[in-house]
Amino acid sequence: MIDRPLLGMHRPELEQWATAHGQSAFRGRQLHDWIYAKGARNIAAVTVLSKAWRDQLAAQPPTPALDWIGRSTELRRSVARDGTTKLLLGTADGLSLETVGIPAEGRLTVCVSSQVGCPMGCRFCATGKGGLQRSLAVHEIVDQVLWVREVMDQRPTHVVFMGMGEPLLNSEAVLEAIDCLCTDLGMAQRQITVSTVGVPKTLPTLAQRALERLGRAQFTLAVSLHAPSQPLREQLIPTAHAYPLEALLEDCRRYVGITGRRVSFEYILLGGLNDLPQQAVALAQLLRGFQSHVNLIPYNPIEEEDFQRPTPERVAAFKAALEQRHIAVSVRASRGLDQDAACGQLRRRTAQRDELAAS
């Protein structure tokens, strides 16, 4: 008998679960519809099931604090003037995580977390300041997409694993969540991006596991470089000392060879630190001959660090230098700057307010 949250299960698994609990397979198909299409938040809300069975299930949850469906609770909501909506969600074990809905004309992107906190310690990221508490389960990842869909009353068109955590340290759950998003919520792999700062020897394995789990690897892999040299990268990303740039790029080439998909490189521009013209030239040389795309990200300030946001002129000059050297490049538009825009800020500020209230 499968006794785990139902969210994250495919239709055949739900049919098996229903029959294991003495019901017809048809009840599993009904559950699938109510979980993924209707967004039921608890088993009691699935009124198509008999009240007697719902009461029986409610009395015997998979864990004392978790309903059978496995939805989280909304703790806080922050909405920016541009419509960007950041949600702080509470897990069954009392932790909190962030997810963000980013609207644009004709699309809604959901930025999801893969862990509670992060062990990578990137200096420019608010999430890493609190360390790692644990990795998220499949239902906790998929649930973020459902919450954004409900709160913003719009079907998500894209999902990016760029929230809290390092996805490659939770790759099995991430791949299973991608499978669920595609199979059960009707998304396409090409609408999904997995972002990593780099974990040694994981990229070729990710490529192979994606082929095995998903049948093909069509999601976008985004690798966070943030520097064109190893010393500067180690200054910004402490874990980079164990993963030299040359080794990271070689693993990226192996990933491209296995999947046939180009790699997107993320580069946060920090004013006066890594946004100089000569650094753009060095980055172009580093990526020469690579099947890739560079996404430039102007820095969103956090309280704990004194990094500066680059000027528009610096951003434009950096982009032009890459284009002159035939590097495909784009600049990510900054969203939600008036409402805790940087990853992890809402969670940290909420925790700080709670600590002050308790003191």
Protein Blocks (a to p, Z undefined) as FASTA:
>chain_A
ZZddfbhpafklmmmmmmmnopafklmmmmmmmmmmnopabfklmmmbcfklmmmmmmmc
fbfklcfkopacdfbdcddfkopacdddddfkopacdddddddehiacddddfbecjfkl
pakbmklmnopfbdcdfklmmmmmmmmmmmnopacfbdcdfbgcjfklmmmmmmmmmmmm
mmmnopafklpccddebiehklmmmmmmmmmmnopacbccdddfkpabfklmmmmmmmlm
mmcfklmmmmmmmmmmmnopacdddddddehklmcfklmmmmmmmmgoiacddddddddd
dfkbccdcddfklmmmmmmmmmmnopacdddddehklnokbghklmmmmmmmmmmmmZZ
